């Protein structure tokens, strides 16, 4: 039996997903959640094998919820359900080792198959999404280098790896105050609004494959 939780901010969508997955004798729905807060509370209470996570949760993001769950020590598997996903979000999901991504437009049997694949310890990424992931980045690495100083580039790489300001400071042997200044400069030069966008930007350009200079 595969015990799952459904996280989606739309009640009708949750009902539709529940109807589909409940048609399988191998799947048991432990509960539903409409927000990250509800999902984390339900995770603590029920300890599922798998959580089906909507990528766009109103003002929240499913990838952030998964990060929060893993920081809290939850070891269950996660599958993203989405109608659309950007290349950078797809790469971020891959970098976080998220077990599955399935389009909401998929046939019911495809969703059931994806759940079965993930429950067996394998990854399931929709083939259309994989094709998108394999496309070349739209901007070259040289263009990025021309925008940033060497130290700012190192900070961008660290953001792409999910480092906190303290971790960046320790890795680069600078103060947290200096890190904050570099982050502000990176955001300004690349016209980004926050560090999450900076992390997605670094991933979309394929920068995280490089190690920080220490």
Sine and cosine of phi, psi and omega as CSV:
sin_phi,cos_phi,sin_psi,cos_psi,sin_omega,cos_omega
0.00,0.00,0.73,-0.68,0.03,-1.00
-0.97,-0.23,0.93,-0.38,-0.01,-1.00
-1.00,-0.01,0.83,-0.55,-0.10,-1.00
-0.78,-0.63,0.32,-0.95,0.15,-0.99
-0.85,-0.53,0.59,-0.81,0.03,-1.00
-0.94,-0.35,0.84,-0.55,0.05,-1.00
-0.90,-0.44,0.93,-0.37,0.04,-1.00
-0.38,-0.93,0.64,-0.77,-0.07,-1.00
-0.99,0.12,-0.03,1.00,0.02,-1.00
-0.95,-0.32,0.89,-0.45,-0.03,-1.00
-0.83,0.55,-0.65,0.76,-0.03,-1.00
-0.92,0.40,-0.60,0.80,0.03,-1.00
-0.92,0.40,-0.69,0.72,0.03,-1.00
-0.86,0.51,-0.68,0.73,0.01,-1.00
-0.89,0.46,-0.65,0.76,0.01,-1.00
-0.91,0.42,-0.68,0.74,0.02,-1.00
-0.90,0.43,-0.69,0.73,0.02,-1.00
-0.86,0.51,-0.68,0.73,0.00,-1.00
-0.87,0.49,-0.68,0.73,-0.02,-1.00
-0.91,0.41,-0.80,0.60,-0.10,-1.00
-0.94,0.34,-0.48,0.88,0.01,-1.00
-0.95,0.31,-0.22,0.98,0.04,-1.00
-0.95,0.30,-0.25,0.97,0.04,-1.00
-1.00,-0.06,0.76,-0.65,0.03,-1.00
-0.94,0.34,-0.17,0.99,-0.04,-1.00
-1.00,-0.06,-0.11,0.99,-0.09,-1.00
-0.88,-0.47,0.72,-0.69,0.05,-1.00
-0.82,-0.58,0.83,-0.56,0.00,-1.00
-1.00,0.06,0.90,-0.44,-0.01,-1.00
-0.99,0.17,-0.47,0.88,-0.02,-1.00
0.11,-0.99,0.07,-1.00,0.00,-1.00
-0.78,-0.63,0.45,-0.89,0.05,-1.00
-0.64,-0.77,0.49,-0.87,-0.02,-1.00
-0.93,-0.36,-0.10,1.00,-0.04,-1.00
-0.51,-0.86,0.22,-0.98,0.05,-1.00
-0.86,0.51,-0.70,0.72,-0.02,-1.00
-0.86,0.50,-0.73,0.68,0.01,-1.00
-0.89,0.45,-0.66,0.76,-0.04,-1.00
-0.90,0.43,-0.68,0.73,-0.01,-1.00
-0.91,0.42,-0.63,0.78,0.04,-1.00
-0.91,0.42,-0.66,0.75,0.01,-1.00
-0.92,0.38,-0.58,0.81,0.06,-1.00
-0.87,0.50,-0.69,0.72,0.00,-1.00
-0.90,0.45,-0.60,0.80,-0.09,-1.00
-0.98,0.20,-0.60,0.80,-0.21,-0.98
-0.92,-0.39,-0.35,0.94,0.01,-1.00
0.75,0.66,0.93,0.37,-0.04,-1.00
-0.97,0.24,0.18,-0.98,0.12,-0.99
-1.00,0.09,-0.52,0.85,-0.12,-0.99
-0.51,-0.86,0.62,-0.78,0.09,-1.00
-0.87,-0.49,0.81,-0.58,0.11,-0.99
-1.00,0.01,0.88,-0.47,-0.18,-0.98
-0.88,-0.48,0.85,-0.53,0.13,-0.99
-0.93,0.36,0.71,-0.70,-0.02,-1.00
-0.93,0.37,-0.68,0.73,-0.06,-1.00
-0.96,-0.29,0.98,-0.21,-0.05,-1.00
-0.97,-0.25,0.88,0.48,-0.05,-1.00
0.92,0.40,-0.90,-0.43,0.03,-1.00
-0.99,0.11,-0.07,1.00,-0.03,-1.00
-0.96,-0.30,0.21,-0.98,0.01,-1.00
-0.81,-0.59,0.72,-0.69,-0.04,-1.00
-0.87,0.49,-0.53,0.85,0.02,-1.00
-0.91,0.42,-0.60,0.80,0.05,-1.00
-0.91,0.41,-0.61,0.79,0.03,-1.00
-0.89,0.46,-0.68,0.74,-0.01,-1.00
-0.90,0.43,-0.66,0.76,0.06,-1.00
-0.87,0.49,-0.69,0.73,0.00,-1.00
-0.89,0.45,-0.65,0.76,0.01,-1.00
-0.90,0.43,-0.66,0.75,0.00,-1.00
-0.94,0.34,-0.58,0.81,0.08,-1.00
-0.89,0.45,-0.52,0.86,0.02,-1.00
-0.98,0.20,-0.04,1.00,0.08,-1.00
0.99,-0.11,0.14,0.99,0.00,-1.00
-0.97,0.23,0.74,-0.68,-0.09,-1.00
-0.93,-0.36,0.20,0.98,0.02,-1.00
-0.94,0.34,0.21,-0.98,0.02,-1.00
-1.00,0.03,0.39,-0.92,-0.02,-1.00
-0.76,-0.65,0.64,-0.77,0.11,-0.99
-0.77,-0.63,0.81,-0.58,0.05,-1.00
-0.99,0.15,0.73,-0.69,0.15,-0.99
-0.91,-0.42,0.78,-0.63,-0.07,-1.00
-0.42,-0.91,0.45,-0.89,0.11,-0.99
-1.00,0.02,-0.43,0.90,0.03,-1.00
-0.43,-0.90,0.44,-0.90,0.00,-1.00
-0.47,-0.88,0.67,-0.75,0.03,-1.00
-0.99,0.16,0.30,-0.95,0.01,-1.00
-0.88,0.48,-0.65,0.76,-0.02,-1.00
-0.93,0.38,-0.61,0.79,0.06,-1.00
-0.91,0.42,-0.63,0.77,0.03,-1.00
-0.89,0.46,-0.68,0.73,0.01,-1.00
-0.93,0.36,-0.57,0.82,0.06,-1.00
-0.91,0.42,-0.66,0.75,0.05,-1.00
-0.87,0.49,-0.66,0.75,0.01,-1.00
-0.91,0.41,-0.67,0.74,-0.02,-1.00
-0.91,0.41,-0.46,0.89,0.03,-1.00
-1.00,0.06,0.04,1.00,0.02,-1.00
0.86,0.50,0.60,0.80,0.07,-1.00
-0.93,0.36,0.71,-0.70,-0.22,-0.97
-0.95,0.30,-0.47,0.88,-0.06,-1.00
-0.42,-0.91,0.48,-0.87,0.14,-0.99
-0.67,-0.75,0.82,-0.57,-0.03,-1.00
-0.75,-0.66,0.71,-0.71,0.04,-1.00
-0.96,0.29,0.62,-0.79,0.04,-1.00
-0.92,0.39,-0.32,0.95,0.03,-1.00
-0.99,0.17,-0.04,1.00,-0.02,-1.00
-0.91,0.42,0.41,-0.91,0.10,-0.99
-0.94,0.35,0.48,-0.88,0.01,-1.00
-0.79,0.61,-0.65,0.76,-0.01,-1.00
-0.91,0.41,-0.48,0.88,0.05,-1.00
-0.93,0.36,-0.66,0.75,0.04,-1.00
-0.90,0.44,-0.69,0.72,0.02,-1.00
-0.89,0.45,-0.64,0.77,0.04,-1.00
-0.91,0.42,-0.68,0.74,0.00,-1.00
-0.88,0.48,-0.68,0.73,0.02,-1.00
-0.89,0.46,-0.68,0.73,0.01,-1.00
-0.89,0.46,-0.68,0.73,0.00,-1.00
-0.88,0.48,-0.75,0.66,-0.02,-1.00
-0.90,0.43,-0.63,0.78,-0.01,-1.00
-0.91,0.42,-0.38,0.92,0.02,-1.00
-1.00,0.04,0.09,1.00,0.06,-1.00
1.00,-0.03,0.17,0.99,0.04,-1.00
-0.96,-0.26,0.24,-0.97,0.03,-1.00
-0.99,-0.13,0.55,-0.83,0.07,-1.00
-0.77,-0.64,0.93,-0.35,0.11,-0.99
-0.88,-0.48,0.80,-0.60,0.01,-1.00
-0.77,0.63,0.69,-0.73,-0.10,-1.00
-0.86,0.50,-0.57,0.82,0.03,-1.00
-0.90,0.43,-0.59,0.81,0.01,-1.00
-0.95,0.32,-0.61,0.79,0.03,-1.00
-0.88,0.47,-0.65,0.76,0.02,-1.00
-0.88,0.48,-0.65,0.76,0.02,-1.00
-0.91,0.42,-0.63,0.77,-0.02,-1.00
-0.89,0.45,-0.52,0.86,-0.07,-1.00
-0.99,0.15,-0.13,0.99,0.00,-1.00
-0.94,0.35,0.48,-0.88,0.03,-1.00
-0.93,0.36,0.54,-0.84,0.07,-1.00
-0.89,0.45,0.55,-0.83,-0.09,-1.00
-0.95,0.30,-0.42,0.91,0.00,-1.00
-0.86,-0.51,0.53,-0.85,-0.03,-1.00
-0.99,0.14,0.37,-0.93,0.02,-1.00
-0.90,0.43,-0.51,0.86,0.00,-1.00
-0.89,0.46,-0.59,0.80,0.02,-1.00
-0.90,0.43,-0.62,0.79,0.02,-1.00
-0.92,0.39,-0.70,0.71,-0.01,-1.00
-0.87,0.49,-0.57,0.82,-0.02,-1.00
-0.94,0.33,-0.36,0.93,-0.02,-1.00
-1.00,0.10,-0.50,0.87,-0.16,-0.99
-0.89,-0.45,0.48,-0.88,0.16,-0.99
-0.96,0.27,0.28,-0.96,0.03,-1.00
-0.81,0.58,-0.67,0.75,-0.01,-1.00
-0.94,0.34,-0.61,0.79,0.05,-1.00
-0.91,0.42,-0.59,0.81,0.04,-1.00
-0.91,0.42,-0.66,0.75,0.05,-1.00
-0.88,0.48,-0.64,0.77,0.03,-1.00
-0.91,0.41,-0.65,0.76,0.04,-1.00
-0.88,0.47,-0.67,0.74,0.04,-1.00
-0.87,0.50,-0.67,0.74,-0.01,-1.00
-0.91,0.42,-0.63,0.78,0.06,-1.00
-0.89,0.46,-0.64,0.77,0.03,-1.00
-0.90,0.44,-0.44,0.90,0.03,-1.00
-1.00,0.02,-0.01,1.00,0.04,-1.00
0.99,0.11,0.31,0.95,-0.03,-1.00
-0.95,0.32,0.57,-0.82,0.16,-0.99
-0.99,0.15,0.18,-0.98,0.03,-1.00
-0.86,0.52,-0.64,0.76,0.01,-1.00
-0.90,0.44,-0.67,0.74,0.01,-1.00
-0.92,0.40,-0.62,0.78,0.04,-1.00
-0.90,0.43,-0.69,0.72,0.01,-1.00
-0.86,0.51,-0.69,0.72,0.00,-1.00
-0.92,0.40,-0.63,0.78,-0.04,-1.00
-0.94,0.33,-0.58,0.82,-0.10,-1.00
-0.97,-0.23,0.02,1.00,0.03,-1.00
0.85,0.52,0.71,0.70,0.08,-1.00
-0.75,-0.66,0.15,-0.99,-0.01,-1.00
-0.99,0.14,0.34,-0.94,0.05,-1.00
-0.90,0.44,-0.54,0.84,0.05,-1.00
-0.88,0.48,-0.67,0.74,0.03,-1.00
-0.92,0.40,-0.62,0.79,0.05,-1.00
-0.86,0.52,-0.73,0.68,-0.01,-1.00
-0.86,0.52,-0.64,0.77,0.03,-1.00
-0.90,0.45,-0.69,0.72,0.01,-1.00
-0.90,0.43,-0.65,0.76,0.02,-1.00
-0.87,0.49,-0.70,0.72,0.02,-1.00
-0.87,0.50,-0.66,0.75,0.01,-1.00
-0.91,0.41,-0.67,0.75,0.02,-1.00
-0.87,0.48,-0.73,0.68,-0.01,-1.00
-0.88,0.47,-0.66,0.75,-0.03,-1.00
-0.92,0.38,-0.71,0.70,-0.05,-1.00
-0.92,0.38,-0.56,0.83,-0.04,-1.00
-0.99,-0.13,0.06,1.00,0.04,-1.00
0.84,0.54,0.76,0.65,0.01,-1.00
-0.92,-0.40,0.47,-0.88,-0.12,-0.99
-1.00,-0.03,-0.46,0.89,-0.03,-1.00
-0.41,-0.91,0.05,-1.00,-0.08,-1.00
-0.94,0.33,-0.43,0.90,0.07,-1.00
-0.91,0.42,-0.69,0.73,0.06,-1.00
-0.89,0.45,-0.59,0.81,0.03,-1.00
-0.90,0.43,-0.65,0.76,0.03,-1.00
-0.90,0.44,-0.69,0.72,0.03,-1.00
-0.90,0.44,-0.61,0.79,0.02,-1.00
-0.89,0.45,-0.73,0.68,0.00,-1.00
-0.87,0.49,-0.64,0.76,0.00,-1.00
-0.93,0.36,-0.64,0.77,-0.03,-1.00
-0.91,0.41,-0.42,0.91,0.01,-1.00
-1.00,-0.06,0.01,1.00,0.02,-1.00
0.95,0.31,0.43,0.90,-0.08,-1.00
-0.99,0.17,-0.43,0.90,-0.13,-0.99
-0.94,0.34,-0.11,0.99,0.04,-1.00
-0.95,0.30,-0.27,0.96,-0.03,-1.00
-1.00,-0.04,0.56,-0.83,0.00,-1.00
-1.00,0.08,0.53,-0.85,0.09,-1.00
-0.93,0.37,0.56,-0.83,0.10,-0.99
-0.97,0.22,0.84,-0.55,-0.04,-1.00
-0.85,-0.53,0.00,0.00,0.00,0.00
